[in-house]
Amino acid sequence: MQLKNSVVVLTGAGSGIGRALAQHLARQGAHLALADINTGGLAETARLVAPAGVRVSQHVLDVGSREAVAAFPAEVIAAHGAVDVLINNAGVALMGRFDQTTERDFDWLMDINFNGVVRLTRGFLPLLKQRPAARIVNLSSLFGLVAPSEQSAYSASKFAVRGFSNALRHELEDERSSVGVTVVHPGGVATQIAASARTSDDMSAQEIKARHDLSRKVLKLSPEKAAAIIVRAVERDKPRVLVGWDAVVVSLIERLMPVRYWRLFARAAKAKVAP
């Protein structure tokens, strides 16, 4: 995949991995259609990539909105004329056990983390198929490989992204399409997704603080390093990317202990939060 002079659509571009991806892609010479629901964050990312001299368009987008997503491809074509890469990066988190999670919050997360990916892929796939080489990049998670306690909604969405991506890749391979699919499993990347996660009214302040403390201890990899790994994988047409040593190790442990891995991870988590 040649990124120089390509057009990349990137959701969740206003912060974290999305912002780092935008900067890395701009340095590679890719033109960018940046999307995020956060207008201020989106504008700041556009400002940061401006020195690269690539064409940049900004799109305020709620990926959980069916109507907004349906209108988005036409906006990108009007700004850029074509699309070569779609990166479905936008995502949210939800803190708490399943029995603490309301149906409304569960559906809110699924609409953004999974349904948004599916709808954006449906909207852009016909445009991508028009290109001699194109790629869809879907961000799953470490929690799309393993399913920790208190992550029922998030894990469900990220396992769904993983399954959808793999099945779509096989379909496109069967039809000898020019469109490839990459699924990305980031490990502990130091972004604000955990800090900005929705919390249940049933959770105590002590519970919330404990989870935030654990997140700060395990989210260590910089977004810039994560972005470099992802972009390099896209250039090499890799079907799956494990971002960070924690993702590599967890993937291996899950294969060796597909049922009992949680006992090991739970002990490790308790050790990290101990004073």
N, C-alpha and C positions, 0 to 999 in steps of 0.2 A: 504494500500500500504506500503510494507516494503522497505525502501530506502537503508538500509544497504546491501552492496554488489550488489546493482542494478546498471545498466548502464543508465546514464541520458545524453541525447543529449540536449544541451542548446545553442540556438542562441542568438546573441547580448550579448555575455559573456564578452566583453572587457570593459564594464563600467556600471555604474548605477545599475539598478535592476538586470541585468544579472550577474554582478560581485558579488553582494551581494548574489544572489541565488547560485552561484558556491561555495562561501565560506560556506554558510549554508548547502548545500547538502554534501559538503566534510566532514563537521563535523558530519553529519549523517552517514557517511561511504559509500556514493554513489561514484561510479567510473564515471568519467566525460569525455564526448566528447564535448569540448568547441569550439564554432564557432563564428567568427566575421570577418568583413571586415578590421578592424583595427589591423594590425599585432602587433604593440607595445602594445596596450591595451590588446590584447589576451595573449601575453607573460607575462604581469604584473599580470593578473588574475591567470594564471597558477603558477606563482611564489608564489602568496599569498595563494593558496590552497595546495601547496606542503607539508607543515608541517603535514597535515592530513594523509599523507601516502596512499592516494588512487591513483588508476591508472588514469592518465590524458593524453588525446591527444588533440592537438591543430589543428584546421582546419581553414585556411583563406577562408572565404566564403562570397560571395555576394548573399544574399538570393533573390535578384531581378533577378538573372541570371538563366534562365531555364536550361542551360547546366551544370552550377556549382551545382545546387541543384540535378539534375539527377545523378551526379557522387558521391554525398556526402554519401548516405547510404552505398555504398560499402567500402568507406574509413573508416567509423565507424566500420563496421563489421570486417574489416581487423585489426583494432586496439583493438577491445573489444570482438568480437565474438557474441555479442547479444545486443539488445536494450530493455529496460524496460519502459523508460519514454522519451517522446519527449516534450520539452518546447519551444514553438515558442514565443520567447521574442523580437527578433530583430524588430526595428521600427524606423521610421523617421517622421519628422513633416514639415509642409509647412505653412508659415505665409502669411495671406492676404485674402481679399475677393475673391469670385469665379471669378469675372470679372477682378481681378488682376492676376489670376493664369493661366499660359499657359497650353495648353493641354499636352505638354511634361512633365512639372513638375507634373501635376495631375497623369499622367500615371506612372511616376517614383515612386511616393508615393504608388500608388495602387499595383505596382509590388512588392514592399518590404513588405508593411503592410498587404496586403491581398493575392495576388497571391503567394507570398513566403510561407505563411502559408498553403495554399491549396496544393502547390507542395511538400512541405516537408512532409505534412501529407500523401499524396498519395505515396511518396517514402518509408516512414517508416511504414505505417500501416500493410503491409504484415509481416514485421519483428516483430512488436508488437503483432500481433495475434498469433505468435508462443509461446509467453510467458504465463505462468499460470495466471499472473496478470500484467497488463500494463496500462499506462495512457498517454493521450495527454493533454497537458496544453497549452491553447492558451491565450495570453495576449491581451485583448481588451482594454478598457479604460473607464474612467468616461464619455468620449465623445462617447462611444458606448452605453450609457444610455440616454444621452441628446445631442442635437446638437446645440452648440453655434454659434453665428454669427462669421464669419471669420474663420471657421473651416470646410468648406464644404468637402474638400478632406480628411482630417484626420478623421472626423466623419463618412464619407462614408465608409472608410476602416475599422474603428473599429466597426461600426454597422454590416458590412459584416462579420467580424470575429465572432461577437456574433451570428449572424444567422447561419452561417456555423457550428459553434461549437455545437449549440443546435440541429440542424437537424442531424448532424453526431452522436451525443450522442443517439438520438432516434433510428437511424438506427442500431447502435451497440447493443442497448438494445433489439431491436426486434429480432436480430439474436443470442441473449444470448452470445455475445462476451465477452472475458476476458478483453477487452480494454475499459476503461472508458474515459470520456472527462470532463475536467474542463475548464471553461472560467473565466478569471480573469479581474476584472474592478478596476484598481488602480486609486485612486484619485490623490491629489496633492503631488506626490513624488518628492523629491529634486534631480532630475537628470539634465543632460545637454541637454536633447532632445529639450527643447524650445530654449536654447541659440544657439544650432547648427542647428536650423530649416532653411530651404531655405526661402529666401524672394524674393518677386517680384521686378522687376526693377521699377515698378510703385509706390512702397511704399517710402515715404519720410523718411529721417533719424529720424525725430521726431516721425513718426508713429511706426517705428521699436523700438525705445527707449521706447516708452510708453508700447508696448507689452512686452518687456523684463522686464521692471519695474514691471508690473502686475504679470508676471510669477514668479519673485523672491519673491513676497509677498504671492502668493497662493501655491507655491510648497514647502511644509514644512515637510512632512513625510520623515523620513530617508529611504534610500534604504534598509538598514539592517532590519528595522522594517517591511517594505513591504515584504521582502524576507521571514522573519520568518512566517508571516501570510500566504503567498502562500504555503510554504513547509508544514506547519501544515495542510492546507486544502487538499493538495495532499495526505498526510498520512491518512487523514480521508475520502478520496474518495468523496470530496464535488464536486457537479456539477457546482456551481457558487460561486465566492469569491468577496466580496466587500472589497477593501483594503483602510482603512482610514475612519474616521468619515464623511469626506466630501462626499465620495462615498455613504455611507449609507444614509445620509441626502438627497442628490440629488436624489437618487433612490426613496425615499419616496415622495419627492416633485413632481417628474415626474409622479408618479402614481396618486397623488391627483390633479395635474394640468397638464395634458398631452399636452395641447396646449399653455397655458398661462405662463408656468414656466419661459420662457425666460425674461419676464418683471421683474420678481423678481431677477433673476440672473444678469441682466443688471444693475439694481440699485445697487446691492451688488458690482459688479465690479467697477462701477464709484466711490463708496465710498472708495474702496481700493486704487485707484490711486489718489484720492484727496490728496493734500499736508497736 
